[in-house]
């Protein structure tokens, strides 16, 4: 079954976060990830407001986790750590 990355982000340093996004895009594609939502208009209904929302689909839960743990994504993530407040979950899709 496919899996989704669901990420909610408050960007605090746009320049550093842009570098994260550029590098993460490559790592995600290399693991079969496809973006379904990336930024764009949203409505915050519950929880903390994080104005950047990203959803990516991966071929499987294992592929999504492998991407997160990959050297390429961890390098990209180093640019986001001090440039954002974020939550990321990996959720298996219903078939």
Helices and strands as residue ranges (DSSP letters): E 3-11, H 14-30, E 34-38, E 52-58, H 61-69, H 71-80, E 84-92
